[in-house]
Amino acid sequence: MSDIVSITQNNDFRRAYSRGKSKACPSLVAYRVKNRAGLCRVGITTGKKLGGAVERNRCRRVIKEAYRHLSPLCAGSWDIVFVARSKVLKMKSHEVEKDMFKLLCALGIINTSAERP
């Protein structure tokens, strides 16, 4: 899977927040809810508390790159929403990838026996 399918509709984000299961770590919060699309879709949110547009866009790029490496391991059809926390500002994508791997395993999106990146 080379392209990441994004969540674009507000109601999909709201559904993940209200009905989805969530897990958190110091750098990210992940919400997941089943979808009928037959594939994993991803949404990334960064609040204004993180900083200006440059910082928020960097956070989105780092999170997207980390997910790109993990997307082949994702099984099922899920809507996944990642909420960036301030610790992401100081992290590299491979560090975010490790945190994301733990979150996705805890949420049951990645099989725990999968090979860690």
N, C-alpha and C positions, 0 to 999 in steps of 0.2 A: 504494500500500500504506500505509494509515494506521495499522494496528495492527502492532506488533512481536510476532512469534511467539517465545516464550522457550523456552530449553532448561531443563527442570526435573528431568530424571532424572540421577542421579549417574553412571550408566553412559555416558550421552552425553557428559558432561564428561570422563570418563576416556578414552573413545575418542578425543576430540579431542586430549587431552594425549599419549596414547601413539602413535596412528597418524597424527595430523594434521601438517600442515606449519605452521611457525610463523615469524613475523617480529616484530622488536622495534624500538621506538623509545624515547626517554627517558621518555615518559609512559605507553605501553601496550605490552602484548605481545598479539599476535593469533594464535590457532590456528584452522585450518580443516580440515574433513574433509567428504567427500561424505556426503549423506544421501539417503534414499529418499522423503522427505516431499514433494518437488516444490517446495520453497520454502526461503528462507533462514531459519534459526532462530538466535537469538542468546542467549548466556549471558554474564553479567558476574560476575566474581569480584573481591572486594576482601579482602585479607588484614588481619589484625589489626595488622600493622606500620604500616598507614596511619594508624591512630588509633582513636578511639572510634567508636561507632555513628553519631554525627552526621556525622563526616568521611567514613566509609565510605558512608553513604547519599547524601551529596552527590556523591561520586565516581560512584556508580551512576547518579544522575540526570543528571549531566553527560555521561557516556558514552552513556547511552540517548538523550539529546536529540541528540547528535552523530550517532548511528547513524540516528535517525529522519530526518534530513535526507539521509543518504546511501543509505537503503534503496531508493529507486526506481532507483538506478543499479546495484544488485546483480543479477547474472545467475546463473542456475543454482540448484541445490539444495545448499546448504552448511549445515553446523553451524559457527558462528563463536563462539569463546570469547574474550572480551577480559579480560585480567588487568590491573588498574590498578596503576600504579607511583606512588611518592610525589609525583612531579612534577605529577600530575593535581590534587592538592589546591590548587595555586596557579593553575590554568588555568581559563579560561572555555570554554564549550562550543564556540565557533567556533574556538578554538585546538586543542582536542581533535579537532574535525572535520577540520582540516587534516592532523594526524598520522594520523588514522584513514583518511583518503582515500589517503595514501601507502601505508599498510600494506595496505589492501584492493586497491590496484593491484598492489603487489608480490606479493600472494598470488594474483592472477589472478581475484579476485571481481568487480572493477570493470574494465571495459575501459580501457586506458591512454589511449585517444582520447576518453574521456568528458569532458564539460565539468566543470571543477573548480568547487566551490561558492565 
